[in-house]
Amino acid sequence: MIKQELANMMVLAKQKGKKKKKSKKKSKKKKKKKLPKLPGLKFIATRDPYDLLVELIQHNIVKKLPPTNLKEFIGEFNYIHSMLDDIKQQLYDPSMALIRQLVTEYIIFPLGSSLVRNRIPEHVRSFLFYGPTGTGKTQIVRAIAHETKSIVFDLSPSTIDGQYATSKATTETMVAMVFVCAKEYQPSLIYIDEAEKIWPAKKKKKKGQKKPKKNDMTNPNRIEKALSKWRTKWITDETRITIVACTSEPHEGNKKKFKKFFDKTIYFPFPDYTTRRLMWKTFITELGGKLKTDFPLSTLAHISAGYSAGSIKRTCENVLTEFRRGKMEQRPLALAEFIGPLSLCAATMDDQYDDFRKFTDDITGDGKRRTEIEAALRGDDGDKDPKGKKKGGKKK
């Protein structure tokens, strides 16, 4: 009897041991983390981030930009304009010093310090730099990368042209590789030039024009949807990843998509009078020129209104050749020497300037705000919209 009971107990003990093993296996399966639903992540989930980084370097997506200091972005505060700003009128263009301050507070500090990133109350994930060519947008991007020691991932249309373009899956894989490496090796800067090609505006179709293909792999906007999903779900207040896009033709882009994707926009206008005067003096001195006390810097600053910083620097380089620097003592610099080379550089026309001002009103909502303020001052009750049409449905 005792032997039989012992045998029964042994059988029961074995059955319990099997059940425990099965439950352990089930618990192990439960512990496996599910991957977030992000485009392209499943294709690289098992790969080492270092191998992904090497592949991106080989495809020239990870770049080392020329080192630039933020102080090289020359400019001063325009105190008079800041005093004259009125909410009922269109605001004056920001000064170069104000742009430096905005970039430092919203991009460099959060990107360079995890403490600042966690404490800043606003979203600082993505920025749009817009303005005429030669106003310093790319220079500021280089300065951000240099000051924060960030890795730069270039997703500009010229860089990704022909890269990972065999199918939609390969394009999503490329975007996934960029964001995974950006998080692994943060601080990271994702740079996009010619942003109007990634988020293009809808154009009216002409007669006889063929419809564009939905999944056209030659079109730069193939990365648009993947970018949007990764930015929303991957970049948090704890990750030091910043997306910076630049455009010289913002009116060619989709304003609604710009508003949705970018947390903040910064306008890079042509330099004002005080900044132009400082630029002429700085560039001439740096290139070995010597200015006498009676040199008309103020006149030169007035003449160069509407020209970019790049145009001013190029003019100084064309005038101050090695031969001219050697004759500086015998023949001092004169105003007439700069007028000819400056006239060969491109200047902003009034219609181009109006386009940038209009885009600023649309993207910031200032135009709509001013219309509402004007309506409130007139005593309108808000039954009419700005176009003069009455609100409400059709009368029966």
Protein Blocks (a to p, Z undefined) as FASTA:
>chain_A
ZZmmmmmmmmmmmmmmmmmmmmmmmmmmmmpccddddehklmmmmpcfklmmmmmmmnom
accdddddfklmgcdddfklmmmpcfkbccddddfklmmmmmmmmmmmmmmpmklmmmpm
bdcfbccdeddehilpmmmmmmmmmmnopacddfbfklmgopaplbmklmmmmmmmmmmm
mmmmcccddddehkllmmccdddddehiacddfklckbmklmmmmmmmmmmmmmcfkbcc
ddddddfblmlpcfklmmmmpmbdcddddddfklmmmmmmmmmmmnopacdfklcfklmm
mmmgoiafklmmmmmmmmmgfklmmmmmmmccdfklmmmmmmmpccddfklmmmmmmmmm
mmnommmmmmmmmmmmnopahlacfkopaeddddZZ
